[in-house]
Amino acid sequence: QRLLMESGGGSVQAGGSLKLSCTASGDAANNYCMGWFRQSPGKEREGVAALDKNGRVNNADAVKGRFTVSRDTAKNTLYLQMDDLRPEDTAEYYCAAGRYGPCTAEQVAQYYGMDYWGKGIQVTISS
């Protein structure tokens, strides 16, 4: 059973918007840190955004001012609102959850930084 399930991906033109959702269940719910990272073929994982239980947000420089991470604790769901999308945002996006900090975008992308991961969802931006 996958404990983190992403939804909301798809294809849009540059300048458009998408909203990703990640629903947590079981041991993946109510973790201290949740966040998003992305990966394109042939590239390293790239942290996108992180949000801890205290509401502190950390965004990667590449998405500041365009992406907004939020969390609905009652629904055990993490969101990523993506606006002003660019072709370079094209990637597989993954949700991750961790029991401990640090809770940063960089940490979310680390193989040993988090405890749970979703299977990923494709986001494609055309120019």
N, C-alpha and C positions, 0 to 999 in steps of 0.2 A: 504494500500500500504506500503510495507516494504521499508524504506528509506535507509537501508544499506543491500547490497546483497553480500554475500561471494561466492567465487568460487575457484576451484583449489585443493580441498582436495582429499583424496584417500588413497591408501595403498601402501607402499613401504617397502623394506627391510632395516634393520639397515645399516647406512652409506650412504643411498640414500638421494635424495633431492626432495623437493616439493616447489611450489610457490603458495601462496594464494593471491587472489585479493579481494578487497572490493570496490564496486562501490557505491558511495553516491549520493542521489538525494534529491530534495526538501530542506527542512529545515536542513537535515543532511549534506548537502554539504557545503564546505567552512567554516567548523568549526575550532576553534583554535587548538584543540587537536584531534588526531585520534590514535587509537592503537588497540592492540590485547590482548585478554586474553583467557585462556583455562580452561576447566573443565573436569575432569574424573569422572565417577560414584562414588559416595560416598566421593568425595573430594571437598575441597573448590575451589572457583575460584582462578586462579593464573594469575597474570599479566605477559605478555610476553614482550611487547615492546610498546613504545609510541613515537609519533613524532609530534612536534608542528609546527605551521605555519612558524616559524623562522628557521626551520630545525634542531632544537635540538632533539636529540634522547636519549631515556632512555631505556635500556634493562635490563631485569631480569638477575641475575647472572647465572641462570640455562641455559640461551641460549647465553650468551656472546661469541662471536667468532664463533658462528654457525648460528645464525639467523640475517637477515638484514631487517630492516623496511625502506620503502621508500614511496614516495607520488608523484603522478602526479597530480598537482593541476588543470591543464587544462582538465584532464579527470575525475576529482573528484574521483580518485581511489587511494586506499592505498594498498600496497603490503607487503607481508612477505615472503622473500626468506629463506627457511629452508634447511640448509645443514648439513651433518653428523648427520642425524636423528638417534635417539635412541629409544628403546622401551618405555622408560619413557616419551617420547614426545607424546605418544598416548593420544588423548583427542578430545573433541569437541572444535573447535576454533571459537571464536567470534570476530567480528569487533565492535568497539565502537567509538563514536564521542562525543566531548563535546565542549560547547561554551566557557568554561573558564578553567584556570589552577587550580591547578598544573597539568602538563602534564607528568606523570610518569607511568611506568608500573604498579606500585602498585595502583595508582589512577584509571587507566583504569579498574581494576578488581573490584572496589568498586561499590556496588549497587547504591550509591548516588553520584558517582564520575563523571558520564557521562550522556549525555542526550538522546543518541540514540544507539540502539544495533541491530546487525544483528541476524538472526535466528540460526546461527552457521553452521559449516561444520565439518565433521568427518575427522580426520587424524589418520591413524593406521600404526604403525611401527612394523614389525615382526623381530624377532631375527634370 
